[in-house]
Amino acid sequence: MTNSLKYILLFSALLLAASCGTGWKDAEETGSKPVIFPDYCDVVIPSGIAPLNFRIEDNPGRSVAIIEGPSETLKIKGKGEILIPAAGWEKLLENSRGGNLKVTIYSSNKSGWKKYEPFFIHVSTDPVDPWIVYRLIAPGYETWSEMGIYQRELSSFKQGTIIDNRLLPGACMNCHSFQANSPDKMMFHLRGNVGGTMLVRDGEAVKLNTKAGETISNCVYPYWHPSEDYIAYSVNNIQQVFHSVSDKRIEVFDSKSDIVVYDIKNNRLISTSRLMTEESFETFPCFSPDGRKLYFCSARKGKQPEEYDRIKYSLCSIGFDPATGRFGEKIDTLVSAERTGRSVSFPRISPDGSTLVFTLSDYGNFSIWHREADLYSLDMKTGNYQPIDVINTSETESYHSWSSNSRWMIFSSRRVDGLYTRPFIAHMDEDGTFSKPFMVPQKDPGFYDSCLRSFNIPEFVTGKVVPDGRAMLKIIGSPAKDVNFALSD
């Protein structure tokens, strides 16, 4: 190679390096914010969250992100994807609590570099529970052969298995629930040949047969009492039919349903005739934070499936005495289906007792299949309720649960593609005002595009669940312990 050719190549390389390294600083301003996925523009996040990796949707050949905090700045280069280094991100969040991150995006294609309007991310001073638990399942109704309950550390991208059915062929596991967000007190149901309700407390597990002679089914939808002594359940005769119209797929409904409470110490189900009526359906129980009220959804009985779209649930409550296990004499209605013309499901009260969030859909109680399903908040002091507009979309928003400090809510939504449920987190301030939600971040910004599983029943937990797989399998394979039943009136 001649010296002149070497100089030409060296000069070209220097020009290319200069172009790559500084060209973005002279970018043309677009006057608009970037379109990114996941959408993290103008959200509120906790300081204990993994890097918010994202991609720029205008398919740039090259990109630069400048993330500015109060005391430091991160510069990340990529080819359309912005992958934030974990160490720098953690330090940035730690030093930005109560303040904003300013994010400026530059992207380049054949026409040159362009600069987008910056967006901001507020870093809340409110901590978030460090783990979430969810079930991963195909979005249809056939593939029980591949499902499991998993946990994810929010400050990293670590996902671990609590239990899956690779060693339990044909088994379905569902309705996992925790007592006051505790990883040490958990229950879930198993359906199939090894069916039963698994109750785990402080490392000790037991399998229960919750179908007592007087109840219509095994226990279904759970909610723990704050005292740890009770778990409220619905008992449901659940059926499903398939729609022939293109905009609907499956309809799931109850032909019968009641409310019972499992008395853990005395191994018995208790209820009252007011929660086991022939004239109405009762489902989705939820205890108040002080444990003295039981909230639930109730609808007038109708003929199923003929009247499936005329069954509409109200939000109701009844008193409960944890000292005696007895129920109140009166049922109160908080949200009336006759007034709304719509149907309530999944009531969940913040641990501080200030706010109750519920799902509202056109009819029925299986709102996950209803595109019109939205989340509503009810002020527990005034009784007033309203849609959470900053959260709701034209697609399904359904199941939701609270962090232990009442400042964060995780919920499932089909807003991305209308098919798969994805987990989103929203902040609620002390005045009950919610912020724009953000999708739980993943290491690969394209993860949700390729993940063919729905995130079902997302729950916050205050620590890592430590399952003993071998002991769990032994108990699952053993006979279930029968429970008794008693009416309190």
LOMIDO-431083 format. One record per residue (C-alpha): residue number from 0; residue in three letters; x, y, z. Coordinates in pm, 1 decimal, m for minus. Example, Ala and Ser with C-alpha at 12.3 -4.5 7.8 and 13.67 -1.06 7.14 Angstrom:
2
[0 'Ala' [1230.0 m450.0 780.0]] [1 'Ser' [1367.0 m106.0 714.0]] 
END
This chain:
489
[0 'Met' [0.0 0.0 0.0]] [1 'Thr' [140.2 340.9 m96.7]] [2 'Asn' [186.5 615.3 156.8]] [3 'Ser' [m65.4 837.2 m26.7]] [4 'Leu' [m332.2 565.2 m6.2]] [5 'Lys' [m261.7 521.6 365.2]] [6 'Tyr' [m309.8 895.4 420.5]] [7 'Ile' [m635.6 893.2 225.3]] [8 'Leu' [m772.9 603.0 430.9]] [9 'Leu' [m658.2 761.6 756.9]] [10 'Phe' [m816.6 1094.6 662.5]] [11 'Ser' [m1142.4 919.9 569.5]] [12 'Ala' [m1148.0 734.8 900.5]] [13 'Leu' [m1091.4 1057.0 1091.2]] [14 'Leu' [m1375.0 1224.2 901.7]] [15 'Leu' [m1604.6 930.1 976.7]] [16 'Ala' [m1511.3 933.6 1345.6]] [17 'Ala' [m1570.4 1305.0 1363.8]] [18 'Ser' [m1906.5 1264.8 1191.2]] [19 'Cys' [m2013.7 986.8 1427.9]] [20 'Gly' [m1888.8 1159.3 1738.0]] [21 'Thr' [m2003.0 1520.8 1694.9]] [22 'Gly' [m2254.9 1536.8 1408.2]] [23 'Trp' [m2548.2 1499.5 1644.7]] [24 'Lys' [m2452.1 1823.9 1818.7]] [25 'Asp' [m2543.5 2016.6 1501.6]] [26 'Ala' [m2874.5 1833.4 1454.9]] [27 'Glu' [m3180.2 2001.8 1306.8]] [28 'Glu' [m3455.9 2051.4 1564.6]] [29 'Thr' [m3784.8 1874.8 1491.6]] [30 'Gly' [m4003.2 2071.5 1732.8]] [31 'Ser' [m4170.8 1750.2 1849.5]] [32 'Lys' [m4110.6 1482.4 2108.3]] [33 'Pro' [m3979.3 1142.7 1995.2]] [34 'Val' [m4202.6 839.3 1958.0]] [35 'Ile' [m4041.0 567.3 2168.0]] [36 'Phe' [m4135.6 217.4 2281.2]] [37 'Pro' [m4204.6 156.2 2557.0]] [38 'Asp' [m4342.7 504.9 2610.2]] [39 'Tyr' [m4152.8 655.5 2902.3]] [40 'Cys' [m4217.8 1019.8 2815.9]] [41 'Asp' [m4330.2 1229.4 3113.6]] [42 'Val' [m4386.9 942.5 3357.0]] [43 'Val' [m4328.5 916.9 3732.0]] [44 'Ile' [m4098.1 635.1 3842.9]] [45 'Pro' [m3955.6 505.5 4172.7]] [46 'Ser' [m3583.4 522.3 4234.4]] [47 'Gly' [m3572.4 143.0 4263.6]] [48 'Ile' [m3655.4 64.2 3901.7]] [49 'Ala' [m3442.0 m104.4 3636.4]] [50 'Pro' [m3309.4 98.9 3341.8]] [51 'Leu' [m3588.4 223.8 3114.9]] [52 'Asn' [m3442.3 83.9 2794.6]] [53 'Phe' [m3634.3 185.4 2483.4]] [54 'Arg' [m3621.1 207.7 2106.8]] [55 'Ile' [m3681.9 507.1 1882.4]] [56 'Glu' [m3968.4 430.8 1647.1]] [57 'Asp' [m3853.9 630.4 1341.9]] [58 'Asn' [m3594.9 357.5 1271.5]] [59 'Pro' [m3280.6 571.3 1284.1]] [60 'Gly' [m2946.8 440.7 1167.2]] [61 'Arg' [m2781.8 596.6 1469.3]] [62 'Ser' [m2910.0 756.9 1787.0]] [63 'Val' [m2789.0 941.0 2094.8]] [64 'Ala' [m2973.2 991.9 2423.2]] [65 'Ile' [m2865.8 1254.3 2676.4]] [66 'Ile' [m3016.7 1190.0 3020.5]] [67 'Glu' [m2953.9 1481.0 3257.0]] [68 'Gly' [m3007.1 1465.9 3632.1]] [69 'Pro' [m2947.9 1733.4 3895.3]] [70 'Ser' [m2581.6 1639.9 3939.0]] [71 'Glu' [m2477.5 1410.5 3653.0]] [72 'Thr' [m2545.4 1324.4 3290.7]] [73 'Leu' [m2554.0 999.3 3096.0]] [74 'Lys' [m2481.7 986.7 2723.0]] [75 'Ile' [m2589.4 665.7 2548.8]] [76 'Lys' [m2529.3 587.3 2182.1]] [77 'Gly' [m2711.0 323.0 1983.6]] [78 'Lys' [m2864.3 221.3 1654.1]] [79 'Gly' [m3225.4 298.2 1732.7]] [80 'Glu' [m3215.5 128.8 2072.7]] [81 'Ile' [m3115.0 310.6 2390.2]] [82 'Leu' [m2969.1 61.5 2639.5]] [83 'Ile' [m2888.6 239.5 2964.5]] [84 'Pro' [m2595.9 105.0 3171.6]] [85 'Ala' [m2724.8 m28.0 3503.6]] [86 'Ala' [m2455.6 122.1 3728.0]] [87 'Gly' [m2486.8 472.1 3586.5]] [88 'Trp' [m2866.6 453.2 3595.1]] [89 'Glu' [m2877.6 345.1 3958.9]] [90 'Lys' [m2651.5 630.4 4065.6]] [91 'Leu' [m2847.1 877.9 3855.1]] [92 'Leu' [m3178.2 779.1 4016.0]] [93 'Glu' [m3031.7 780.9 4365.7]] [94 'Asn' [m2919.7 1140.8 4319.9]] [95 'Ser' [m3240.0 1250.7 4145.3]] [96 'Arg' [m3506.5 1159.4 4402.5]] [97 'Gly' [m3774.6 1424.7 4410.2]] [98 'Gly' [m3641.5 1577.9 4088.5]] [99 'Asn' [m3664.9 1532.2 3713.9]] [100 'Leu' [m3453.9 1363.3 3452.4]] [101 'Lys' [m3433.9 1552.2 3124.4]] [102 'Val' [m3406.0 1319.3 2824.8]] [103 'Thr' [m3301.5 1455.8 2485.7]] [104 'Ile' [m3297.3 1224.9 2183.8]] [105 'Tyr' [m3094.7 1267.2 1865.5]] [106 'Ser' [m3140.6 1037.6 1567.0]] [107 'Ser' [m2975.6 1009.0 1228.9]] [108 'Asn' [m3076.8 871.3 891.3]] [109 'Lys' [m2980.6 947.9 531.3]] [110 'Ser' [m3105.3 1305.2 559.3]] [111 'Gly' [m2882.9 1375.0 859.7]] [112 'Trp' [m2918.6 1425.6 1232.7]] [113 'Lys' [m3232.9 1558.1 1399.1]] [114 'Lys' [m3298.8 1664.1 1755.8]] [115 'Tyr' [m3627.5 1599.7 1932.7]] [116 'Glu' [m3788.8 1808.7 2199.9]] [117 'Pro' [m3679.9 1679.3 2542.0]] [118 'Phe' [m3913.0 1485.2 2767.3]] [119 'Phe' [m3895.5 1447.6 3141.8]] [120 'Ile' [m3909.4 1160.7 3390.0]] [121 'His' [m3991.1 1245.3 3749.7]] [122 'Val' [m3813.6 1033.8 4012.4]] [123 'Ser' [m4047.2 999.1 4309.1]] [124 'Thr' [m3932.2 996.4 4669.1]] [125 'Asp' [m4193.0 724.5 4735.5]] [126 'Pro' [m4030.7 379.0 4742.7]] [127 'Val' [m4186.0 85.1 4561.6]] [128 'Asp' [m4207.0 m276.7 4675.9]] [129 'Pro' [m3896.3 m438.6 4524.3]] [130 'Trp' [m4060.4 m744.4 4364.1]] [131 'Ile' [m4364.7 m825.9 4154.9]] [132 'Val' [m4528.0 m1164.6 4100.2]] [133 'Tyr' [m4737.1 m1264.5 3798.7]] [134 'Arg' [m4856.8 m1563.6 3604.4]] [135 'Leu' [m4735.1 m1608.7 3247.2]] [136 'Ile' [m4993.0 m1774.6 3024.3]] [137 'Ala' [m5092.4 m1781.8 2658.1]] [138 'Pro' [m5371.3 m1530.6 2590.0]] [139 'Gly' [m5619.6 m1790.3 2465.1]] [140 'Tyr' [m5795.6 m2074.0 2638.8]] [141 'Glu' [m5618.8 m2393.4 2527.5]] [142 'Thr' [m5250.8 m2402.8 2627.1]] [143 'Trp' [m5248.0 m2511.5 2989.6]] [144 'Ser' [m4936.9 m2717.2 2918.7]] [145 'Glu' [m4712.8 m2410.5 2951.5]] [146 'Met' [m4779.5 m2175.4 3238.4]] [147 'Gly' [m4624.4 m2071.7 3564.0]] [148 'Ile' [m4608.3 m1819.2 3844.5]] [149 'Tyr' [m4295.0 m1604.4 3831.1]] [150 'Gln' [m4132.2 m1321.7 4024.8]] [151 'Arg' [m3936.5 m1024.1 3897.3]] [152 'Glu' [m3699.7 m793.4 4080.7]] [153 'Leu' [m3797.7 m441.1 3977.5]] [154 'Ser' [m3450.8 m289.9 4025.4]] [155 'Ser' [m3301.3 m537.6 3778.4]] [156 'Phe' [m3419.6 m763.6 3497.8]] [157 'Lys' [m3400.1 m1082.8 3703.7]] [158 'Gln' [m3698.5 m1316.5 3669.5]] [159 'Gly' [m3732.1 m1635.2 3873.4]] [160 'Thr' [m3977.0 m1923.1 3882.1]] [161 'Ile' [m4196.8 m1975.1 4186.8]] [162 'Ile' [m4379.4 m2271.6 4034.5]] [163 'Asp' [m4460.4 m2387.2 3682.9]] [164 'Asn' [m4631.7 m2691.2 3539.7]] [165 'Arg' [m4342.7 m2851.3 3355.7]] [166 'Leu' [m4334.5 m3107.6 3637.5]] [167 'Leu' [m4713.8 m3107.5 3673.8]] [168 'Pro' [m4848.3 m3219.6 3334.6]] [169 'Gly' [m5202.3 m3102.4 3268.3]] [170 'Ala' [m5220.2 m2886.6 3581.0]] [171 'Cys' [m5346.1 m2529.3 3575.9]] [172 'Met' [m5228.6 m2286.9 3844.9]] [173 'Asn' [m5404.5 m1959.0 3907.8]] [174 'Cys' [m5528.9 m1691.5 4148.5]] [175 'His' [m5205.0 m1640.7 4341.0]] [176 'Ser' [m5246.6 m1401.6 4633.3]] [177 'Phe' [m5033.1 m1259.8 4916.7]] [178 'Gln' [m5118.8 m1140.4 5265.0]] [179 'Ala' [m5039.2 m767.5 5285.2]] [180 'Asn' [m4775.6 m798.4 5008.8]] [181 'Ser' [m4574.9 m1046.7 5218.8]] [182 'Pro' [m4360.1 m1297.6 5025.5]] [183 'Asp' [m4389.9 m1538.0 5320.7]] [184 'Lys' [m4768.8 m1574.3 5308.7]] [185 'Met' [m4900.0 m1690.0 4973.9]] [186 'Met' [m5176.5 m1902.4 4827.5]] [187 'Phe' [m5266.2 m2026.5 4480.8]] [188 'His' [m5498.1 m2282.2 4325.6]] [189 'Leu' [m5409.9 m2593.8 4129.8]] [190 'Arg' [m5659.5 m2746.6 3887.9]] [191 'Gly' [m5628.5 m3095.5 3743.0]] [192 'Asn' [m5536.6 m3437.2 3879.1]] [193 'Val' [m5338.7 m3285.8 4167.8]] [194 'Gly' [m5592.3 m3010.5 4227.4]] [195 'Gly' [m5627.6 m2817.4 4550.3]] [196 'Thr' [m5561.3 m2483.0 4712.9]] [197 'Met' [m5199.2 m2438.0 4819.6]] [198 'Leu' [m5157.9 m2230.1 5134.2]] [199 'Val' [m4800.1 m2130.8 5225.9]] [200 'Arg' [m4720.8 m1947.8 5550.1]] [201 'Asp' [m4367.4 m1887.1 5675.2]] [202 'Gly' [m4228.4 m2184.6 5485.9]] [203 'Glu' [m4503.5 m2428.1 5585.9]] [204 'Ala' [m4734.1 m2544.2 5306.6]] [205 'Val' [m5062.5 m2732.1 5306.5]] [206 'Lys' [m5294.0 m2840.6 5026.2]] [207 'Leu' [m5663.6 m2784.6 5092.1]] [208 'Asn' [m5978.6 m2930.9 4942.6]] [209 'Thr' [m6204.9 m2626.2 4962.8]] [210 'Lys' [m6515.4 m2789.9 4817.0]] [211 'Ala' [m6733.1 m2836.8 5122.9]] [212 'Gly' [m7068.2 m3007.9 5083.3]] [213 'Glu' [m7271.6 m2687.8 5107.9]] [214 'Thr' [m7069.0 m2478.5 4861.4]] [215 'Ile' [m7116.3 m2473.6 4485.4]] [216 'Ser' [m6748.0 m2514.4 4395.3]] [217 'Asn' [m6392.2 m2503.0 4517.5]] [218 'Cys' [m6276.6 m2159.9 4625.5]] [219 'Val' [m6186.4 m1926.9 4338.1]] [220 'Tyr' [m6105.6 m1552.8 4366.5]] [221 'Pro' [m5913.7 m1478.3 4692.5]] [222 'Tyr' [m5834.9 m1187.6 4921.2]] [223 'Trp' [m5641.4 m1209.8 5251.1]] [224 'His' [m5759.8 m1051.8 5572.7]] [225 'Pro' [m5507.5 m806.4 5730.1]] [226 'Ser' [m5502.5 m1017.3 6049.7]] [227 'Glu' [m5364.9 m1319.0 5855.2]] [228 'Asp' [m5642.9 m1533.4 6009.8]] [229 'Tyr' [m5887.1 m1530.2 5718.9]] [230 'Ile' [m5899.0 m1544.4 5340.9]] [231 'Ala' [m6215.5 m1436.7 5159.9]] [232 'Tyr' [m6307.6 m1631.0 4846.8]] [233 'Ser' [m6577.1 m1642.8 4588.1]] [234 'Val' [m6712.5 m1982.7 4489.8]] [235 'Asn' [m6818.5 m1979.9 4126.4]] [236 'Asn' [m6971.7 m2202.1 3864.5]] [237 'Ile' [m6776.7 m2055.7 3571.4]] [238 'Gln' [m6864.3 m2114.7 3206.4]] [239 'Gln' [m6742.6 m1977.4 2876.9]] [240 'Val' [m6886.6 m1936.5 2528.2]] [241 'Phe' [m6736.2 m1814.6 2202.1]] [242 'His' [m6855.6 m1512.7 2007.5]] [243 'Ser' [m6924.7 m1528.0 1635.3]] [244 'Val' [m6859.6 m1155.7 1583.5]] [245 'Ser' [m6514.1 m1032.3 1491.5]] [246 'Asp' [m6461.7 m777.1 1769.9]] [247 'Lys' [m6522.0 m1024.0 2053.4]] [248 'Arg' [m6356.7 m1358.2 2122.7]] [249 'Ile' [m6464.3 m1526.7 2443.8]] [250 'Glu' [m6731.1 m1459.9 2703.3]] [251 'Val' [m6672.8 m1595.2 3053.9]] [252 'Phe' [m6957.4 m1577.8 3304.1]] [253 'Asp' [m7095.7 m1725.0 3625.3]] [254 'Ser' [m7411.3 m1931.8 3636.0]] [255 'Lys' [m7383.4 m1936.8 4016.7]] [256 'Ser' [m7154.4 m1763.2 4266.7]] [257 'Asp' [m7133.9 m1693.9 4640.8]] [258 'Ile' [m6888.3 m1547.4 4893.3]] [259 'Val' [m6722.0 m1749.8 5171.1]] [260 'Val' [m6439.5 m1677.9 5416.2]] [261 'Tyr' [m6176.7 m1936.3 5508.9]] [262 'Asp' [m6104.4 m1937.7 5882.7]] [263 'Ile' [m5742.0 m2055.2 5879.5]] [264 'Lys' [m5708.3 m2133.8 6250.4]] [265 'Asn' [m6023.5 m2348.0 6259.2]] [266 'Asn' [m5991.1 m2492.5 5906.4]] [267 'Arg' [m6344.3 m2400.9 5809.4]] [268 'Leu' [m6530.9 m2195.1 5553.6]] [269 'Ile' [m6779.4 m1950.0 5701.2]] [270 'Ser' [m7045.8 m1739.8 5534.6]] [271 'Thr' [m7387.5 m1586.3 5581.7]] [272 'Ser' [m7714.7 m1631.1 5398.3]] [273 'Arg' [m7677.2 m1270.3 5280.0]] [274 'Leu' [m7372.3 m1374.2 5074.0]] [275 'Met' [m7517.3 m1703.9 4950.5]] [276 'Thr' [m7850.9 m1603.4 4802.4]] [277 'Glu' [m8036.7 m1773.7 4519.7]] [278 'Glu' [m8148.2 m1436.7 4381.6]] [279 'Ser' [m7804.9 m1289.6 4309.9]] [280 'Phe' [m7445.8 m1357.3 4209.2]] [281 'Glu' [m7169.3 m1251.7 4452.6]] [282 'Thr' [m6800.9 m1248.3 4358.1]] [283 'Phe' [m6460.3 m1070.8 4388.0]] [284 'Pro' [m6432.8 m1023.2 4767.2]] [285 'Cys' [m6196.8 m766.6 4918.3]] [286 'Phe' [m6136.8 m680.9 5285.6]] [287 'Ser' [m6095.2 m325.2 5409.6]] [288 'Pro' [m5749.2 m241.5 5551.7]] [289 'Asp' [m5886.9 m253.1 5907.8]] [290 'Gly' [m6046.6 m591.5 5836.7]] [291 'Arg' [m6391.9 m486.4 5954.8]] [292 'Lys' [m6563.7 m466.3 5615.9]] [293 'Leu' [m6586.7 m706.3 5326.5]] [294 'Tyr' [m6636.1 m552.9 4983.7]] [295 'Phe' [m6764.2 m757.2 4690.5]] [296 'Cys' [m6948.8 m741.7 4358.2]] [297 'Ser' [m7313.4 m844.6 4333.4]] [298 'Ala' [m7558.8 m881.8 4044.6]] [299 'Arg' [m7917.4 m990.1 4015.7]] [300 'Lys' [m7939.9 m1347.8 3899.6]] [301 'Gly' [m8011.7 m1397.5 3529.9]] [302 'Lys' [m8045.3 m1688.2 3291.8]] [303 'Gln' [m7709.0 m1782.0 3146.1]] [304 'Pro' [m7593.1 m1770.0 2873.7]] [305 'Glu' [m7907.7 m1614.7 2724.3]] [306 'Glu' [m7883.8 m1301.2 2939.6]] [307 'Tyr' [m7503.9 m1277.1 2961.2]] [308 'Asp' [m7495.5 m913.5 2845.1]] [309 'Arg' [m7766.9 m807.0 3092.0]] [310 'Ile' [m7586.8 m926.9 3405.3]] [311 'Lys' [m7433.4 m616.8 3564.6]] [312 'Tyr' [m7255.2 m607.5 3899.7]] [313 'Ser' [m7272.5 m343.3 4171.9]] [314 'Leu' [m7001.7 m272.3 4429.7]] [315 'Cys' [m7129.0 m364.7 4776.8]] [316 'Ser' [m7000.7 m411.6 5131.4]] [317 'Ile' [m7097.2 m593.6 5449.5]] [318 'Gly' [m6958.4 m571.3 5801.6]] [319 'Phe' [m6723.7 m840.3 5934.1]] [320 'Asp' [m6611.7 m904.3 6291.7]] [321 'Pro' [m6268.0 m1073.5 6288.3]] [322 'Ala' [m6296.1 m1160.4 6657.4]] [323 'Thr' [m6604.8 m1379.0 6605.4]] [324 'Gly' [m6608.0 m1445.8 6231.3]] [325 'Arg' [m6961.1 m1307.5 6208.4]] [326 'Phe' [m7100.0 m1087.0 5934.0]] [327 'Gly' [m7306.4 m769.7 5952.5]] [328 'Glu' [m7681.9 m757.5 5910.7]] [329 'Lys' [m7685.4 m497.8 5633.9]] [330 'Ile' [m7543.2 m484.8 5282.3]] [331 'Asp' [m7450.3 m138.8 5152.0]] [332 'Thr' [m7418.7 m44.1 4785.3]] [333 'Leu' [m7132.7 190.9 4693.9]] [334 'Val' [m7159.0 179.9 4313.3]] [335 'Ser' [m7497.9 78.7 4173.9]] [336 'Ala' [m7525.5 m104.4 3841.9]] [337 'Glu' [m7873.9 43.4 3803.7]] [338 'Arg' [m7724.1 391.9 3812.2]] [339 'Thr' [m7415.1 331.0 3601.3]] [340 'Gly' [m7576.5 89.2 3357.7]] [341 'Arg' [m7244.1 m91.8 3370.7]] [342 'Ser' [m7066.2 m364.1 3568.6]] [343 'Val' [m6803.5 m355.2 3847.1]] [344 'Ser' [m6523.8 m608.2 3900.6]] [345 'Phe' [m6193.3 m636.8 4093.1]] [346 'Pro' [m6239.8 m390.3 4382.6]] [347 'Arg' [m5905.5 m319.9 4551.6]] [348 'Ile' [m5851.4 m74.5 4839.1]] [349 'Ser' [m5520.2 101.3 4896.9]] [350 'Pro' [m5358.0 m14.4 5223.9]] [351 'Asp' [m5397.4 334.3 5372.6]] [352 'Gly' [m5773.1 308.2 5315.4]] [353 'Ser' [m5799.3 625.1 5106.7]] [354 'Thr' [m5881.4 493.8 4760.5]] [355 'Leu' [m6067.5 200.3 4611.5]] [356 'Val' [m5994.8 118.5 4248.1]] [357 'Phe' [m6229.9 m102.1 4048.7]] [358 'Thr' [m6276.3 m211.6 3689.4]] [359 'Leu' [m6589.1 m98.6 3505.1]] [360 'Ser' [m6709.7 m271.6 3188.3]] [361 'Asp' [m7036.9 m292.2 2997.7]] [362 'Tyr' [m7155.4 m616.6 3156.4]] [363 'Gly' [m7045.2 m936.6 3328.3]] [364 'Asn' [m6747.1 m984.2 3558.5]] [365 'Phe' [m6468.7 m1125.9 3341.2]] [366 'Ser' [m6345.2 m787.0 3227.9]] [367 'Ile' [m6016.0 m910.5 3084.5]] [368 'Trp' [m6204.1 m997.7 2763.7]] [369 'His' [m6379.4 m659.4 2743.3]] [370 'Arg' [m6204.6 m394.8 2535.2]] [371 'Glu' [m6417.2 m124.0 2697.6]] [372 'Ala' [m6302.3 m216.2 3050.1]] [373 'Asp' [m6151.5 82.3 3233.6]] [374 'Leu' [m6019.3 156.8 3581.8]] [375 'Tyr' [m6210.0 386.5 3818.4]] [376 'Ser' [m6105.1 534.1 4152.5]] [377 'Leu' [m6343.2 580.9 4445.9]] [378 'Asp' [m6265.6 824.9 4727.0]] [379 'Met' [m6335.3 629.5 5046.0]] [380 'Lys' [m6415.7 949.7 5239.8]] [381 'Thr' [m6666.7 1101.3 4998.4]] [382 'Gly' [m6787.9 796.8 4806.6]] [383 'Asn' [m6732.1 980.9 4478.7]] [384 'Tyr' [m6581.6 784.7 4191.1]] [385 'Gln' [m6444.4 873.0 3849.7]] [386 'Pro' [m6252.1 716.1 3561.6]] [387 'Ile' [m5873.6 730.3 3586.6]] [388 'Asp' [m5832.8 904.3 3251.4]] [389 'Val' [m5454.0 918.9 3265.2]] [390 'Ile' [m5448.1 536.9 3282.6]] [391 'Asn' [m5738.4 426.5 3062.7]] [392 'Thr' [m5711.2 356.3 2689.2]] [393 'Ser' [m5933.4 218.3 2412.7]] [394 'Glu' [m5812.2 m132.3 2500.7]] [395 'Thr' [m5860.8 m340.5 2816.0]] [396 'Glu' [m5743.4 m219.5 3155.1]] [397 'Ser' [m5838.6 m480.1 3412.4]] [398 'Tyr' [m5663.6 m644.4 3708.0]] [399 'His' [m5477.9 m412.3 3948.6]] [400 'Ser' [m5311.1 m424.4 4289.9]] [401 'Trp' [m5139.0 m187.1 4531.5]] [402 'Ser' [m4791.1 m148.4 4672.8]] [403 'Ser' [m4767.1 m178.7 5050.6]] [404 'Asn' [m4729.0 200.5 5094.1]] [405 'Ser' [m5033.6 286.4 4875.8]] [406 'Arg' [m4826.0 503.3 4641.2]] [407 'Trp' [m4795.8 265.5 4344.9]] [408 'Met' [m5047.4 56.4 4155.0]] [409 'Ile' [m4960.6 m218.2 3908.5]] [410 'Phe' [m5222.0 m319.9 3653.6]] [411 'Ser' [m5266.1 m530.5 3342.4]] [412 'Ser' [m5347.1 m370.0 3008.4]] [413 'Arg' [m5388.1 m479.1 2646.9]] [414 'Arg' [m5314.8 m131.7 2512.7]] [415 'Val' [m5012.6 m239.9 2308.4]] [416 'Asp' [m5176.8 m483.4 2066.3]] [417 'Gly' [m5524.1 m566.8 2198.6]] [418 'Leu' [m5427.9 m929.8 2258.4]] [419 'Tyr' [m5158.2 m970.5 2524.0]] [420 'Thr' [m5183.1 m825.2 2874.7]] [421 'Arg' [m4872.8 m634.3 2980.7]] [422 'Pro' [m4782.6 m498.5 3326.9]] [423 'Phe' [m4792.1 m123.0 3385.8]] [424 'Ile' [m4715.8 77.0 3701.0]] [425 'Ala' [m4869.9 411.6 3796.9]] [426 'His' [m4792.2 645.4 4084.9]] [427 'Met' [m5067.3 788.9 4308.1]] [428 'Asp' [m4991.5 1089.5 4525.4]] [429 'Glu' [m5135.1 1168.5 4869.4]] [430 'Asp' [m5427.0 1354.6 4709.1]] [431 'Gly' [m5532.7 1045.9 4513.8]] [432 'Thr' [m5408.4 1177.9 4179.3]] [433 'Phe' [m5254.9 922.7 3943.5]] [434 'Ser' [m4968.1 986.0 3702.8]] [435 'Lys' [m4915.1 851.8 3354.1]] [436 'Pro' [m4826.3 481.4 3384.9]] [437 'Phe' [m4510.9 317.7 3256.1]] [438 'Met' [m4461.2 m34.5 3127.4]] [439 'Val' [m4243.5 m257.3 3345.5]] [440 'Pro' [m3902.3 m220.8 3176.5]] [441 'Gln' [m3718.0 m507.1 3011.6]] [442 'Lys' [m3351.9 m542.0 2915.1]] [443 'Asp' [m3446.6 m576.5 2547.5]] [444 'Pro' [m3679.7 m296.8 2428.7]] [445 'Gly' [m3830.4 m548.0 2184.8]] [446 'Phe' [m3910.8 m803.2 2456.2]] [447 'Tyr' [m4284.0 m737.4 2456.9]] [448 'Asp' [m4297.1 m772.0 2076.8]] [449 'Ser' [m4166.9 m1127.8 2088.7]] [450 'Cys' [m4309.9 m1248.0 2422.9]] [451 'Leu' [m4605.1 m1475.1 2342.7]] [452 'Arg' [m4736.6 m1486.8 2698.8]] [453 'Ser' [m4972.7 m1261.6 2889.7]] [454 'Phe' [m4879.0 m1120.7 3230.5]] [455 'Asn' [m5170.6 m1227.2 3449.8]] [456 'Ile' [m5256.4 m1102.9 3803.1]] [457 'Pro' [m4955.6 m875.6 3869.2]] [458 'Glu' [m4895.4 m829.3 4242.7]] [459 'Phe' [m4640.3 m629.1 4441.8]] [460 'Val' [m4446.8 m812.6 4714.0]] [461 'Thr' [m4210.7 m666.1 4973.2]] [462 'Gly' [m3936.8 m926.5 4920.9]] [463 'Lys' [m3831.9 m1229.3 4724.2]] [464 'Val' [m4048.3 m1540.3 4744.4]] [465 'Val' [m3822.9 m1831.4 4842.4]] [466 'Pro' [m4003.0 m2150.5 4742.3]] [467 'Asp' [m3886.8 m2497.1 4844.6]] [468 'Gly' [m3957.2 m2671.8 4516.5]] [469 'Arg' [m3894.9 m3025.7 4636.1]] [470 'Ala' [m4113.1 m2988.2 4945.8]] [471 'Met' [m4378.8 m2810.7 4741.3]] [472 'Leu' [m4398.1 m3093.8 4488.5]] [473 'Lys' [m4427.3 m3348.2 4769.3]] [474 'Ile' [m4721.4 m3163.5 4922.7]] [475 'Ile' [m4884.8 m3108.8 4584.2]] [476 'Gly' [m4872.2 m3483.5 4525.5]] [477 'Ser' [m5026.5 m3563.7 4864.4]] [478 'Pro' [m5401.3 m3584.4 4943.8]] [479 'Ala' [m5570.5 m3251.1 5009.2]] [480 'Lys' [m5692.6 m3161.4 5356.3]] [481 'Asp' [m6071.3 m3125.7 5371.9]] [482 'Val' [m6223.0 m2808.8 5514.1]] [483 'Asn' [m6552.1 m2773.6 5699.3]] [484 'Phe' [m6832.8 m2527.2 5636.8]] [485 'Ala' [m7059.1 m2327.4 5867.9]] [486 'Leu' [m7312.9 m2047.9 5827.7]] [487 'Ser' [m7272.6 m1775.7 6088.7]] [488 'Asp' [m7648.9 m1711.3 6099.8]] 
END
